[in-house]
Amino acid sequence: MAKIKVVDFLIQELANLGISRFFGLPGDYCFKIIDAVTENPETEWVGCTNELNAGYAADGYARLNGYGALITTYNVGELSAINAIGGAMAESVPVIHIVGMPSSKHIKNNTLLHHNFSTPDYFASFNAYSCFTQGAAILNEQNAKQEIERLLYLFRKHKKPVYISIPEDVCDIEIEAVPEIKSVRSDRQKLKKAVEHALKLIEKSQSPIVIGDSLIVRYDSKNEFYDFLTKSGLPATTLLMGKGLLNENCQNFIGTYLANYANPNVNYQVNNSDCPICVGTIFSDFNTLNFDIQITPDNGINIQGTYTIIQGKLYDNILMKELLNELSQNIKTQNLDFIKDKSCPAHSIINEEKPLDFEYITSRLEEFFNPDDCIFTDTGVFSYMMPCINLPENAIWYSQLLWASIGWAAPAVFGAQLAEPQKRMILLTGEGAHQLTFQTLSSMLRYEIKPVIIVLNNFGYTIERVLSGTPEAEFNNIPDWNYTKIAEDFGGNIWTAQAKTNKEFDAALRQAELAVEDKLCYIEIFTDELAIPPLMKQIYQS
């Protein structure tokens, strides 16, 4: 039987999952892992400015690629990235975190080495990561192959992060080269019963409605979801994190669910449905606009990645992809009357030059977006603008509305662009979030990726000014940076502009449409401190 080193086996199997880029930082305990990446002809090392940025980049990469990978050294490196892995865990983004540890003899003898406490604890970070991942392991000579295969099974099934820590000496241990990873399949009997139960409930209902969300993409079920909608003829909406999942002109799409703040027909049909069919939904506060939704998913049909609940009955170990496929093949087409809520296309008319406000920013960006664009926003005021925009065909909005860690979006765009270099990436971020992960701009320039970055400078944490109720409080202020100047100082192929008025913003976007073919485009825009989108005003100032 052919043999292979542990670390080469792991990288080989991750490459077979489609991971070609590995994000991280070098460290003396993870050199062998990075060497395995660079020596594999199918994989490439992507060096980042810090571990948190690397973790966010792996998250962005995984959202488009399907899976992502992060490599750090132990303790000081891995703990710097734990917030990124926490976000991936919360939002079901499959990122594997591979950590290089000191040799087994030092762990066994509890030797005091750098990156440890004065009273050594080689398991502290492992214990922490056990709470932030679907599965975790420290490899040794006896368990290496078995634990890799176990964790890769969990990785593929649950689409959540896993953690593997490898002592230096274990990297070089030889194991059998042939993997024995269990296939991810549904329990066929439970799947059959769930399909029968779901079809029976749908057929007897008077006002069923499908509510889709972001986990459909995570669990690789987008095509099956479309097929189910086409075959069933049922009306469909999405929650905020699913914005862009359905094209605005999709026959079944009635509009985005915006609670009672907008799209009143959608709100009525959702909250008066006798059979809500929730697919990949995340019922969090931000995603439901402060829980202003009356349905209880488990009382209808709640289809999640690896289980389904129908009228309170749990069917576990069935996959979303397979359930949707079975429903599509067996459901009768419904001929239901439903009402669509669709706002009119934006028209950013300039009658006179005025300071920028969100009415103009929103309408002009809607015109700027192209089909197939990937639009990333940080947690902040832009997250309250995007839900009300009509997206062009196949354009997707990416956000982190559940974990809601500011600073996520810039490095996520970096990773996403490396996953899909042919797509146009657009980053919308406030300057407060931007300061947290600004260094990732240098990584973008280093790897010659060319997103369009729009930084909103409104002189502090505007969303915190609104939420705190004390907008003038000192803690809402941030250092004043010259963002375009700092961006230019990184060097590289970059075009920058600033805009304080509607005419200046219009001109900047027109130039960016041309410049983005060759350069990273970086636009800083300015508004008043408390300028916010209309939806945000409705929620927090009504």
Secondary structure, 3 states (H helix, E strand, C coil): CCEEEHHHHHHHHHHHCCCCEEEECCCCCCHHHHHHHHHCCCCEEEECCCHHHHHHHHHHHHHHHCCEEEEEECCHHHHHCHHHHHHHHHCCCCEEEEEEECCHHHHHHCCCCCCCCCCCCCCHHHHHHHCCCCEEEECCCCCHHHHHHHHHHHHHHHCCCEEEEEEHHHHCCEEECCCCCCCCCCCHHHHHHHHHHHHHHHHHCCCEEEEECCHHHHCCCHHHHHHHHHHHCCCEEECHHHCCCCCCCCCCEEEECCCCCCCHHHHHHHHCCCEEEEECCCCCCCCCCCCCCCCCHHHCEEECCCEEEECCEEEECCCHHHHHHHHHHHCCCCCCCCCCCCCCCCCCCCCCCCECCHHHHHHHHHHHCCCCCEEEECCCHHHHCHHHCCCCCCCEEECCCCCCCCCCHHHHHHHHHHHCCCCCEEEEEEHHHHHHCCCHHHHHHHCCCCCEEEEEECCCCHHHHHHHCCCCCHHHCCCCCCHHHHHHHCCCCEEEEEECEHHHHHHHHHHHHHHCCCCEEEEEEECCCCCCCHHHHHHHHC
